Amino acid sequence: MDNRSAYGGLEGDPWLQQVVVFDWQPTEILAQNAESMQLIVATCWCVLMARVVTQKLCPRSSPNFCYGMEFLLIIPPVVLLVTVASDYCTHILLLMLICSLWFLVRTQALQRACARGQFDLGGTRPTVFTLVRALTHLITAVCILAIDFSSFYRPYRKSRTFGAKLMDTGIGLFVVTMGLVSHRTRHIKDLRRSVVYAALPLLLLGLARTVALLIVGYGQDEHEYGRDMNAFFTLGLTKLCGSLTSLVARRDVHLLPLGMGLLVAHQMALSVFGLSDFVMDEDVPRSTVFSANREGLVSLPGFVAMYLLSIYLSRWLMAATLLGYSDMVKKLRRLLLLVLILWSLFGASAFAIGISRVTCNFGYVVWTLAIICTIMWVGLFGLDFVINSVLPWDPSALAVDSQEKGQLLEVQAGEGSAPKAASDRIGSFAICQSLNLNGLTFFLLANLLTGGVNIFLKPEDRSQSESVLILLVYMFLATKAVHELLKRGVRLA
């Protein structure tokens, strides 16, 4: 099918006199999404399996032993699936499905869930949000280094114009996870806190990265965010503009029409006024600040809309976190219905307007929210409904003393709020807790290690076995560093 978009409304500039046509293949986009979701679901399943195994086999073991067990169950499968074992992802998913069904039957988990009197989803920081953020960090960290090796599965690479590949999910998932742990800006004090503790640090990191690349002479792909912008700038500007925009909403429920209105207006600008073609046309000169960074600047309204909708999603989903059995089933059904609606909109968008990370169009926002809601449904059902019914979360089983438990602090990411005592156990779910507590620190460390590998180890010259080994060591260093911070109750960023 031939799907086209052309300029309309920007004819005043001389280089816009000709009509530029960009095509996308809906069936190819659907196939790319299927591959991306296979990897994401497989990673999620590995995390759930690690949660069961560590609590079952080593409930009173040392935190280091539990970390080592989780590392072996989570990291090697992800590394292998993005490199040498990518062709076997479907087979592995089928095996995971069989194991999951066996677990349900063997443990009578559904019957036990029915007998529970109450489901505690985790209060202000639900476990399912920890799962979502951890998956985002893990997959992104593996891919940003793995892509430099020849063993990396090339169809996972970012799309230049339209596409739904694995690495296209990165910036979108970060924006959504940022929104999930944020609040609507109610007054100037909230705005100042958001700017100082979240937006400003990200903007400074973006500036530092741009300056560092200029100094070392290491180029970046202009088609991702532009000549000077990068992911940190996009996240910082999204937080800043999202906080300003949310001042308009008087209540959390107003975030839904506000976000949807902004998203529709953004899509109109892309489709009707030709901004999509302006961004994607390689013949457009990068002669001004706007044209040089058009990818990052034009996509910003879409990311702000995504951020607002994520805050609404968080408020809607966690309006009540102490639920009876019937209320829990009702929440699962409603979330499943939302998942089905989002995936239907994704399919329609794939045929009508395409899926574009570069412009953050309507289809990309819907796609990202569909992925997040799917993970959250799997988390609510798998963790809170099934696993916690079979293996209840028992803080008294911690292999640390009360003083260490008192040091485990958790704060709202980027909001500068007062620390809260973490109720989760440090043994099981250790990697996810570590990434939740120091996600930005982990991401920065992963970027530094990626730079070091590229400078000293020349990844393009490495064999498949060498690339896998390097990736495993790299992920061990990054995850172990934040795990040590978790053990000491230290939160850097």
ZADO-977959 format. One line per field, with one value per residue (C-alpha): residue number from 1; x, y, z; residue in one letter; chain. Coordinates in nm, 4 decimals, always signed. Layout:
resi	(NUM	...)
px	(X	...)
py	(Y	...)
pz	(Z	...)
resn	(a	...)
chain	(A	...)
//
This chain:
resi	(1	2	3	4	5	6	7	8	9	10	11	12	13	14	15	16	17	18	19	20	21	22	23	24	25	26	27	28	29	30	31	32	33	34	35	36	37	38	39	40	41	42	43	44	45	46	47	48	49	50	51	52	53	54	55	56	57	58	59	60	61	62	63	64	65	66	67	68	69	70	71	72	73	74	75	76	77	78	79	80	81	82	83	84	85	86	87	88	89	90	91	92	93	94	95	96	97	98	99	100	101	102	103	104	105	106	107	108	109	110	111	112	113	114	115	116	117	118	119	120	121	122	123	124	125	126	127	128	129	130	131	132	133	134	135	136	137	138	139	140	141	142	143	144	145	146	147	148	149	150	151	152	153	154	155	156	157	158	159	160	161	162	163	164	165	166	167	168	169	170	171	172	173	174	175	176	177	178	179	180	181	182	183	184	185	186	187	188	189	190	191	192	193	194	195	196	197	198	199	200	201	202	203	204	205	206	207	208	209	210	211	212	213	214	215	216	217	218	219	220	221	222	223	224	225	226	227	228	229	230	231	232	233	234	235	236	237	238	239	240	241	242	243	244	245	246	247	248	249	250	251	252	253	254	255	256	257	258	259	260	261	262	263	264	265	266	267	268	269	270	271	272	273	274	275	276	277	278	279	280	281	282	283	284	285	286	287	288	289	290	291	292	293	294	295	296	297	298	299	300	301	302	303	304	305	306	307	308	309	310	311	312	313	314	315	316	317	318	319	320	321	322	323	324	325	326	327	328	329	330	331	332	333	334	335	336	337	338	339	340	341	342	343	344	345	346	347	348	349	350	351	352	353	354	355	356	357	358	359	360	361	362	363	364	365	366	367	368	369	370	371	372	373	374	375	376	377	378	379	380	381	382	383	384	385	386	387	388	389	390	391	392	393	394	395	396	397	398	399	400	401	402	403	404	405	406	407	408	409	410	411	412	413	414	415	416	417	418	419	420	421	422	423	424	425	426	427	428	429	430	431	432	433	434	435	436	437	438	439	440	441	442	443	444	445	446	447	448	449	450	451	452	453	454	455	456	457	458	459	460	461	462	463	464	465	466	467	468	469	470	471	472	473	474	475	476	477	478	479	480	481	482	483	484	485	486	487	488	489	490	491	492	493)
px	(+0.0000	+0.1303	+0.0987	+0.2041	+0.2435	+0.3331	+0.3985	+0.1002	+0.1164	+0.4934	+0.5212	+0.6726	+1.0274	+1.2098	+1.3354	+0.9786	+0.8475	+0.8699	+0.6488	+0.8431	+0.6903	+0.7770	+0.6423	+0.6017	+0.5039	+0.2336	+0.2973	+0.6672	+0.5879	+0.3634	+0.6389	+0.8953	+0.6623	+0.6165	+0.9946	+1.0312	+0.7550	+0.9021	+1.2250	+1.0449	+0.8109	+1.0999	+1.2942	+0.9882	+0.9426	+1.3069	+1.2563	+0.9452	+1.1275	+1.4155	+1.1662	+1.0310	+1.3652	+1.5475	+1.2664	+1.2157	+1.5779	+1.7566	+1.5088	+1.7705	+2.0845	+2.3149	+2.2200	+2.5251	+2.4179	+2.0665	+2.2084	+2.4267	+2.1304	+1.9189	+2.2030	+2.2370	+1.8626	+1.8084	+2.1169	+2.2583	+1.9204	+1.8790	+2.2353	+2.1980	+1.8582	+1.9859	+2.2936	+2.3684	+2.0354	+1.7993	+1.6659	+1.5405	+1.3331	+1.0002	+1.1017	+1.2135	+0.8833	+0.6925	+0.9042	+0.8332	+0.4596	+0.4701	+0.6652	+0.4183	+0.1180	+0.2928	+0.3573	-0.0096	-0.1317	+0.1382	+0.0981	-0.2787	-0.1986	-0.5385	-0.7185	-0.4844	-0.5411	-0.9161	-0.8728	-0.6715	-0.8465	-0.6455	-0.4039	-0.1449	-0.0064	+0.2681	+0.1291	+0.2881	+0.5528	+0.3849	+0.6026	+0.4726	+0.6286	+0.9594	+0.9293	+0.8548	+1.1469	+1.3872	+1.2967	+1.3464	+1.6928	+1.8024	+1.7034	+1.8359	+2.1692	+2.2244	+2.1337	+2.3424	+2.6599	+2.5465	+2.4673	+2.8395	+2.9129	+2.8641	+2.6726	+2.3896	+2.0585	+2.0354	+1.6533	+1.6541	+1.8330	+1.6537	+1.4375	+1.5442	+1.1875	+0.9019	+0.9281	+0.8549	+1.1917	+1.3227	+1.5590	+1.2809	+1.1163	+1.4001	+1.3237	+0.9480	+0.9728	+1.1937	+0.9389	+0.6515	+0.8389	+0.9263	+0.5572	+0.4503	+0.6435	+0.5603	+0.2695	+0.0599	+0.2062	-0.0374	+0.1435	+0.4677	+0.6416	+0.5825	+0.7084	+1.0263	+1.0892	+1.0418	+1.2760	+1.5512	+1.5491	+1.4536	+1.4586	+1.7731	+2.0015	+1.8883	+1.9485	+2.2958	+2.3726	+2.2573	+2.4821	+2.7747	+2.7298	+2.7175	+3.0313	+3.2139	+3.1371	+3.2645	+3.5867	+3.6673	+3.5435	+3.3015	+3.0094	+2.6429	+2.3622	+2.1852	+1.8707	+1.7980	+1.7571	+1.9387	+2.2879	+2.3219	+2.0353	+2.0348	+1.8141	+1.8985	+1.7811	+1.4575	+1.3901	+1.4757	+1.2649	+0.9791	+0.9865	+1.0046	+0.7291	+0.5162	+0.5334	+0.4358	+0.1507	+0.0067	-0.0520	-0.3550	-0.5194	-0.7210	-0.7556	-0.5738	-0.8660	-0.8110	-0.4729	-0.6465	-0.8197	-0.5200	-0.2744	-0.5029	-0.5725	-0.2029	-0.1340	-0.4051	-0.2830	+0.0719	-0.0412	-0.2316	+0.0845	+0.2800	+0.0285	-0.1549	+0.1113	+0.3974	+0.6188	+0.6701	+0.8228	+1.0222	+1.1846	+1.2544	+1.3747	+1.7529	+1.7775	+1.6598	+1.9728	+2.0657	+2.1385	+1.9534	+1.9244	+1.5699	+1.6419	+1.9650	+1.7788	+1.4392	+1.4087	+1.4350	+1.2348	+0.9453	+0.8955	+0.8786	+0.4973	+0.4420	+0.6662	+0.4973	+0.1583	+0.2999	+0.4273	+0.0876	-0.0965	+0.1511	+0.0791	-0.2940	-0.2371	-0.0475	-0.3154	-0.5934	-0.4239	-0.3156	-0.6190	-0.6555	-0.3732	-0.5381	-0.7911	-1.0159	-1.0298	-1.3216	-1.1662	-0.8346	-1.0044	-1.1932	-0.8676	-0.7034	-1.0007	-1.0047	-0.6313	-0.6607	-0.9363	-0.7090	-0.4292	-0.6592	-0.7761	-0.4194	-0.3033	-0.6054	-0.5117	-0.1534	-0.2681	-0.4862	-0.2022	+0.0391	-0.1828	-0.3064	-0.0111	+0.2776	+0.4790	+0.7582	+0.9914	+1.1675	+0.8541	+0.6864	+0.3616	+0.0253	+0.1131	+0.4390	+0.2734	+0.0005	+0.2601	+0.4696	+0.1676	+0.0522	+0.3905	+0.3902	+0.0326	+0.1059	+0.4043	+0.1991	-0.0790	+0.1741	+0.3275	-0.0038	-0.1191	+0.2149	+0.3582	+0.0721	-0.1996	-0.0112	+0.3393	+0.2503	-0.0360	+0.2065	+0.5140	+0.3969	+0.6356	+0.7883	+1.0043	+1.1007	+1.2941	+1.5509	+1.9076	+2.0009	+1.9554	+1.7085	+1.9677	+2.0330	+1.6581	+1.6254	+1.8851	+1.6971	+1.5426	+1.3329	+1.2266	+1.0131	+1.2491	+1.3572	+1.1024	+1.3258	+1.0730	+1.1608	+1.2963	+1.0618	+1.1555	+1.1458	+0.9327	+1.0623	+1.3171	+1.6730	+1.7329	+1.4743	+1.4058	+1.7448	+1.8365	+1.4978	+1.5147	+1.8673	+1.7680	+1.4602	+1.6618	+1.9529	+1.8257	+1.9979	+2.3255	+2.3015	+2.2301	+2.5218	+2.7560	+2.6373	+2.7113	+3.0607	+3.1352	+3.0021	+3.2411	+3.5302	+3.4557	+3.4383	+3.7675	+3.9774	+3.8238	+3.7172	+3.3853	+3.3560	+3.6561	+3.5257	+3.3940	+3.0502	+3.1799	+3.3968	+3.1043	+2.8831	+3.1551	+3.2189	+2.8468	+2.8130	+3.1076	+2.9727	+2.6275	+2.7812	+2.9836	+2.6871	+2.4264	+2.6632	+2.7564	+2.3941	+2.3318	+2.6086	+2.4384	+2.1107	+2.2741	+2.4051	+2.0792	+2.2484	+2.0504	+2.2540	+2.0139)
py	(+0.0000	+0.3442	+0.5829	+0.9400	+1.2751	+1.5989	+1.9618	+2.1850	+2.5309	+2.5997	+2.7006	+3.0395	+2.9063	+2.8438	+2.5003	+2.3885	+2.4496	+2.0840	+1.8171	+1.5653	+1.2208	+0.9739	+0.6202	+0.3724	+0.0094	-0.0724	-0.4460	-0.3856	-0.1627	-0.4321	-0.6918	-0.4635	-0.4123	-0.7886	-0.8358	-0.5515	-0.6823	-1.0324	-0.9000	-0.6768	-0.9537	-1.2008	-0.9574	-0.8989	-1.2739	-1.3122	-1.0496	-1.2268	-1.5604	-1.4063	-1.2768	-1.6310	-1.8119	-1.5746	-1.5708	-1.9473	-2.0636	-1.7986	-1.6132	-1.5537	-1.5405	-1.2418	-0.9513	-1.0256	-1.3859	-1.2760	-1.0162	-1.2794	-1.5117	-1.2345	-1.1272	-1.4790	-1.5083	-1.1657	-1.0219	-1.3127	-1.3856	-1.0188	-0.9949	-1.3166	-1.2199	-0.8913	-1.0594	-1.4219	-1.5770	-1.3253	-1.5890	-1.8003	-1.5329	-1.6837	-2.0319	-1.8976	-1.7150	-2.0370	-2.2100	-1.9249	-1.9575	-2.3314	-2.2708	-1.9992	-2.2271	-2.5036	-2.2592	-2.1541	-2.5135	-2.6467	-2.3739	-2.3210	-1.9503	-1.8384	-2.0217	-1.8718	-1.5251	-1.5752	-1.6606	-1.3471	-1.0817	-0.7851	-0.6848	-0.4208	-0.2703	-0.0771	+0.2619	+0.5713	+0.3706	+0.0533	-0.2451	-0.2407	+0.1044	-0.0331	-0.3126	-0.0715	+0.1568	-0.1334	-0.2862	+0.0512	+0.0942	-0.2652	-0.2888	+0.0589	-0.0045	-0.3326	-0.1852	+0.1344	-0.0757	-0.3861	-0.1800	-0.1124	-0.4844	-0.6703	-0.9396	-0.6961	-0.7855	-0.5087	-0.4930	-0.3573	-0.0364	+0.2989	+0.3981	+0.6977	+0.8083	+0.5647	+0.2404	+0.0501	-0.1065	-0.1988	+0.0982	+0.3350	+0.2629	+0.4109	+0.7830	+0.7215	+0.4752	+0.7162	+0.9961	+0.7727	+0.6404	+0.9993	+1.0856	+0.7823	+0.9022	+1.2712	+1.4823	+1.7502	+2.0963	+2.2700	+2.5956	+2.7843	+2.6000	+2.2688	+2.4220	+2.5479	+2.2045	+2.0319	+2.2748	+2.2649	+1.8938	+1.7394	+1.9605	+2.1628	+1.8632	+1.6922	+2.0062	+2.0448	+1.6822	+1.7440	+2.0475	+1.8567	+1.5748	+1.8137	+1.9965	+1.6687	+1.5400	+1.8640	+1.8447	+1.4818	+1.5162	+1.2249	+1.2804	+1.2004	+1.1106	+1.4374	+1.2472	+1.1418	+1.4722	+1.7206	+1.8609	+1.9826	+1.8216	+1.4786	+1.2615	+1.4559	+1.7806	+1.6128	+1.4744	+1.8034	+2.0155	+1.7655	+1.7891	+2.1694	+2.2189	+1.9413	+2.1010	+2.4390	+2.2931	+2.0932	+2.4206	+2.4629	+2.1490	+2.2147	+1.8439	+1.5272	+1.4217	+1.7327	+1.5961	+1.3515	+1.6079	+1.8398	+1.5724	+1.4429	+1.7942	+1.8736	+1.5414	+1.5962	+1.9517	+1.8179	+1.5549	+1.8177	+2.0269	+1.7241	+1.6045	+1.9147	+2.1826	+1.9654	+1.9611	+1.5845	+1.6223	+1.9246	+1.7146	+1.4095	+1.5737	+1.5324	+1.8098	+2.0727	+2.2685	+2.2926	+2.6624	+2.7894	+2.6688	+2.5474	+2.3677	+2.2209	+2.0697	+2.0202	+1.6551	+1.7375	+2.0609	+1.9516	+1.6278	+1.8119	+1.8737	+1.5016	+1.4119	+1.6718	+1.5197	+1.1747	+1.3051	+1.4527	+1.1352	+0.9317	+1.1365	+1.0832	+0.7107	+0.6888	+0.8786	+0.6686	+0.3362	+0.4008	+0.5890	+0.2968	+0.0593	-0.1487	-0.3660	-0.6614	-0.9536	-0.8189	-0.4726	-0.6221	-0.8250	-0.5146	-0.3151	-0.5893	-0.5986	-0.2224	-0.2103	-0.4972	-0.3083	-0.0033	-0.2219	-0.3557	-0.0037	+0.1263	-0.1637	-0.1108	+0.2566	+0.1532	-0.0741	+0.2000	+0.4524	+0.2167	+0.2278	+0.5883	+0.8051	+0.5707	+0.5368	+0.7917	+0.8382	+1.1257	+1.3432	+1.1722	+1.1591	+1.0295	+0.6732	+0.6769	+0.8105	+0.5460	+0.2749	+0.3737	+0.3888	+0.0490	-0.1027	+0.0532	-0.0507	-0.4040	-0.4277	-0.2865	-0.5379	-0.8212	-0.6800	-0.6426	-0.9882	-1.1673	-1.0002	-0.8678	-1.1176	-1.4450	-1.4458	-1.2567	-1.5007	-1.7947	-1.6282	-1.3380	-1.0479	-1.0905	-0.8000	-0.9956	-1.2377	-0.9740	-1.0851	-0.7438	-0.5993	-0.3298	-0.0552	-0.1474	-0.1639	+0.1861	+0.3090	+0.1912	+0.5160	+0.5931	+0.9303	+1.0442	+1.0515	+1.4034	+1.5697	+1.6487	+1.5171	+1.3929	+1.0359	+0.7550	+0.4283	+0.1488	-0.1470	-0.3745	-0.6384	-0.5933	-0.9611	-1.0451	-0.7983	-0.6415	-0.5303	-0.3684	-0.1867	-0.0691	+0.0723	+0.2359	+0.4069	+0.5268	+0.5052	+0.8176	+0.7169	+0.3777	+0.5358	+0.7792	+0.4996	+0.2866	+0.5750	+0.6215	+0.2501	+0.2501	+0.5322	+0.3469	+0.0268	+0.2176	+0.3960	+0.1096	-0.2190	-0.1389	-0.3285	-0.3418	-0.5781	-0.8208	-1.1687	-1.2839	-1.4597	-1.1616	-0.9211	-1.1284	-1.1453	-0.7703	-0.6971	-0.9242	-0.7590	-0.4154	-0.4933	-0.6489	-0.3343	-0.1033	-0.3039	-0.3974	-0.0337	+0.0711	-0.2445	-0.1387	+0.2005	+0.0252	-0.1831	+0.1353	+0.3275	+0.5886	+0.7677	+0.9852	+1.0361)
pz	(+0.0000	-0.0935	+0.2006	+0.1395	+0.3094	+0.1344	+0.2139	+0.2551	+0.4036	+0.3985	+0.0343	+0.1102	+0.1366	-0.1918	-0.0991	-0.0291	-0.3796	-0.4760	-0.3248	-0.1190	-0.0768	+0.1974	+0.1938	+0.4737	+0.4651	+0.7236	+0.7091	+0.7692	+1.0672	+1.2145	+1.1656	+1.3315	+1.6269	+1.6617	+1.6816	+1.9311	+2.1564	+2.1561	+2.3057	+2.5571	+2.6729	+2.6967	+2.9161	+3.1337	+3.1752	+3.2796	+3.5503	+3.6793	+3.6755	+3.8714	+4.1276	+4.1804	+4.1816	+4.4175	+4.6712	+4.6495	+4.6517	+4.8537	+5.0812	+5.3514	+5.1415	+5.1242	+4.8952	+4.6782	+4.6221	+4.5302	+4.2937	+4.1277	+4.0822	+3.9294	+3.7024	+3.5591	+3.5015	+3.3426	+3.1736	+2.9637	+2.7977	+2.6977	+2.5661	+2.3659	+2.2237	+2.0799	+1.9328	+1.8494	+1.9614	+1.7976	+1.5565	+1.8463	+2.0223	+1.9133	+2.0274	+2.3638	+2.4082	+2.3444	+2.6074	+2.8491	+2.7841	+2.8594	+3.1813	+3.2868	+3.2328	+3.4266	+3.7132	+3.7228	+3.7328	+3.9649	+4.2291	+4.1903	+4.1788	+4.0513	+4.3299	+4.5881	+4.4445	+4.4754	+4.8426	+4.9227	+5.1215	+4.9994	+4.7236	+4.8123	+4.4900	+4.6648	+4.7634	+4.6113	+4.4267	+4.2939	+4.2143	+3.8591	+3.8044	+3.9313	+3.6747	+3.3888	+3.4706	+3.5163	+3.1793	+3.0098	+3.1590	+3.1004	+2.7348	+2.6545	+2.8259	+2.6429	+2.3045	+2.3194	+2.3343	+2.1479	+1.8372	+1.7920	+1.7468	+1.4211	+1.6122	+1.6929	+1.5277	+1.2676	+1.2418	+1.5988	+1.4884	+1.5013	+1.2075	+0.9994	+0.9177	+0.9878	+1.1819	+1.5021	+1.5788	+1.9227	+1.9567	+1.8499	+2.1858	+2.3933	+2.4215	+2.4318	+2.7190	+2.9139	+2.8702	+2.9851	+3.2885	+3.3790	+3.3642	+3.5667	+3.8721	+3.8294	+3.9495	+3.7884	+3.8528	+4.0865	+4.1638	+4.1096	+4.3939	+4.2159	+3.8923	+4.0567	+4.2089	+3.8722	+3.6968	+3.9590	+4.0421	+3.7065	+3.3981	+3.4701	+3.5459	+3.2243	+3.0193	+3.1717	+3.0897	+2.7338	+2.7067	+2.8566	+2.6064	+2.3118	+2.4290	+2.4968	+2.1470	+1.9946	+2.1957	+2.1120	+1.7557	+1.7879	+1.5534	+1.6119	+1.3758	+1.2911	+1.1957	+1.5557	+1.7393	+1.5180	+1.4939	+1.8541	+2.0479	+2.2114	+2.4302	+2.7476	+2.5871	+2.4762	+2.8247	+2.9950	+2.7612	+2.7874	+3.1666	+3.1553	+2.8954	+3.0454	+3.3903	+3.2445	+3.0390	+3.3289	+3.5169	+3.2893	+3.4345	+3.7488	+3.8275	+3.7238	+3.5040	+3.2912	+3.1827	+2.9477	+2.7228	+2.7549	+2.6394	+2.3650	+2.2384	+2.2188	+2.0450	+1.7831	+1.7182	+1.6817	+1.4322	+1.2349	+1.2113	+1.0929	+0.8341	+0.7149	+0.7413	+0.6202	+0.9290	+0.8956	+0.5506	+0.6629	+0.9331	+0.7198	+0.3989	+0.3847	+0.1242	+0.3750	+0.4729	+0.8412	+0.8110	+1.1202	+1.4786	+1.4126	+1.0856	+1.2263	+1.5205	+1.3581	+1.4663	+1.8348	+1.8275	+1.6049	+1.8008	+2.1356	+2.1409	+2.0866	+2.3780	+2.6006	+2.5132	+2.5934	+2.9278	+3.0239	+2.9265	+3.1321	+3.4440	+3.3875	+3.3351	+3.6639	+3.8572	+3.7001	+3.7527	+4.1108	+4.2391	+4.4837	+4.5745	+4.8488	+4.6681	+4.7353	+4.4928	+4.2881	+4.2656	+4.1555	+3.8816	+3.7708	+3.7513	+3.5445	+3.3067	+3.2593	+3.1975	+2.9501	+2.7684	+2.7499	+2.6115	+2.3389	+2.2476	+2.2241	+2.0079	+1.7810	+1.7461	+1.6755	+1.3929	+1.2453	+1.2738	+1.1000	+0.7906	+0.8118	+0.9232	+1.0017	+1.3223	+1.3518	+1.6467	+1.4663	+1.4750	+1.7743	+1.5806	+1.7010	+1.6027	+1.7967	+2.1129	+2.0918	+2.0264	+2.3271	+2.5582	+2.4269	+2.5171	+2.8637	+2.9395	+2.8192	+3.0541	+3.3411	+3.2799	+3.2750	+3.5931	+3.7764	+3.6753	+3.6980	+4.0089	+4.2180	+4.1251	+4.0673	+4.2178	+4.5350	+4.5910	+4.5793	+4.7301	+4.9473	+4.9802	+5.3272	+5.4471	+5.7612	+5.5414	+5.4557	+5.5082	+5.6440	+5.9887	+6.0838	+6.0509	+5.6879	+5.6243	+5.7617	+5.5165	+5.2105	+5.0950	+4.7940	+4.6524	+4.3674	+4.0696	+3.9843	+4.2099	+4.5043	+4.7539	+5.0972	+5.1085	+5.2033	+5.3692	+5.1143	+5.2138	+4.9422	+5.0241	+4.9087	+4.8355	+4.5739	+4.2922	+4.3661	+4.0133	+3.9539	+4.2878	+4.2096	+3.8718	+4.0229	+4.2949	+4.0772	+3.7207	+3.5911	+3.7572	+3.5872	+3.2489	+3.2781	+3.3839	+3.0914	+2.8545	+3.0007	+2.9734	+2.6157	+2.5286	+2.6896	+2.4982	+2.1700	+2.2353	+2.3714	+2.2514	+1.8934	+1.9004	+1.5204	+1.5134	+1.7773	+1.7113	+1.8231	+2.1335	+2.2271	+2.1833	+2.4118	+2.6780	+2.6619	+2.6907	+2.9940	+3.1713	+3.0802	+3.2216	+3.5337	+3.6068	+3.5509	+3.7454	+4.0280	+4.0829	+4.1421	+4.3465	+4.5850	+4.6154	+4.6960	+4.9705	+5.1309	+5.0877	+4.8691	+4.5996	+4.3632	+4.0724)
resn	(m	d	n	r	s	a	y	g	g	l	e	g	d	p	w	l	q	q	v	v	v	f	d	w	q	p	t	e	i	l	a	q	n	a	e	s	m	q	l	i	v	a	t	c	w	c	v	l	m	a	r	v	v	t	q	k	l	c	p	r	s	s	p	n	f	c	y	g	m	e	f	l	l	i	i	p	p	v	v	l	l	v	t	v	a	s	d	y	c	t	h	i	l	l	l	m	l	i	c	s	l	w	f	l	v	r	t	q	a	l	q	r	a	c	a	r	g	q	f	d	l	g	g	t	r	p	t	v	f	t	l	v	r	a	l	t	h	l	i	t	a	v	c	i	l	a	i	d	f	s	s	f	y	r	p	y	r	k	s	r	t	f	g	a	k	l	m	d	t	g	i	g	l	f	v	v	t	m	g	l	v	s	h	r	t	r	h	i	k	d	l	r	r	s	v	v	y	a	a	l	p	l	l	l	l	g	l	a	r	t	v	a	l	l	i	v	g	y	g	q	d	e	h	e	y	g	r	d	m	n	a	f	f	t	l	g	l	t	k	l	c	g	s	l	t	s	l	v	a	r	r	d	v	h	l	l	p	l	g	m	g	l	l	v	a	h	q	m	a	l	s	v	f	g	l	s	d	f	v	m	d	e	d	v	p	r	s	t	v	f	s	a	n	r	e	g	l	v	s	l	p	g	f	v	a	m	y	l	l	s	i	y	l	s	r	w	l	m	a	a	t	l	l	g	y	s	d	m	v	k	k	l	r	r	l	l	l	l	v	l	i	l	w	s	l	f	g	a	s	a	f	a	i	g	i	s	r	v	t	c	n	f	g	y	v	v	w	t	l	a	i	i	c	t	i	m	w	v	g	l	f	g	l	d	f	v	i	n	s	v	l	p	w	d	p	s	a	l	a	v	d	s	q	e	k	g	q	l	l	e	v	q	a	g	e	g	s	a	p	k	a	a	s	d	r	i	g	s	f	a	i	c	q	s	l	n	l	n	g	l	t	f	f	l	l	a	n	l	l	t	g	g	v	n	i	f	l	k	p	e	d	r	s	q	s	e	s	v	l	i	l	l	v	y	m	f	l	a	t	k	a	v	h	e	l	l	k	r	g	v	r	l	a)
chain	(A	A	A	A	A	A	A	A	A	A	A	A	A	A	A	A	A	A	A	A	A	A	A	A	A	A	A	A	A	A	A	A	A	A	A	A	A	A	A	A	A	A	A	A	A	A	A	A	A	A	A	A	A	A	A	A	A	A	A	A	A	A	A	A	A	A	A	A	A	A	A	A	A	A	A	A	A	A	A	A	A	A	A	A	A	A	A	A	A	A	A	A	A	A	A	A	A	A	A	A	A	A	A	A	A	A	A	A	A	A	A	A	A	A	A	A	A	A	A	A	A	A	A	A	A	A	A	A	A	A	A	A	A	A	A	A	A	A	A	A	A	A	A	A	A	A	A	A	A	A	A	A	A	A	A	A	A	A	A	A	A	A	A	A	A	A	A	A	A	A	A	A	A	A	A	A	A	A	A	A	A	A	A	A	A	A	A	A	A	A	A	A	A	A	A	A	A	A	A	A	A	A	A	A	A	A	A	A	A	A	A	A	A	A	A	A	A	A	A	A	A	A	A	A	A	A	A	A	A	A	A	A	A	A	A	A	A	A	A	A	A	A	A	A	A	A	A	A	A	A	A	A	A	A	A	A	A	A	A	A	A	A	A	A	A	A	A	A	A	A	A	A	A	A	A	A	A	A	A	A	A	A	A	A	A	A	A	A	A	A	A	A	A	A	A	A	A	A	A	A	A	A	A	A	A	A	A	A	A	A	A	A	A	A	A	A	A	A	A	A	A	A	A	A	A	A	A	A	A	A	A	A	A	A	A	A	A	A	A	A	A	A	A	A	A	A	A	A	A	A	A	A	A	A	A	A	A	A	A	A	A	A	A	A	A	A	A	A	A	A	A	A	A	A	A	A	A	A	A	A	A	A	A	A	A	A	A	A	A	A	A	A	A	A	A	A	A	A	A	A	A	A	A	A	A	A	A	A	A	A	A	A	A	A	A	A	A	A	A	A	A	A	A	A	A	A	A	A	A	A	A	A	A	A	A	A	A	A	A	A	A	A	A	A	A	A	A	A	A	A	A	A	A	A	A	A	A	A	A	A	A	A	A	A	A	A	A	A	A	A	A	A	A	A	A	A	A	A	A	A	A	A	A	A	A	A	A	A	A	A	A	A	A)
//
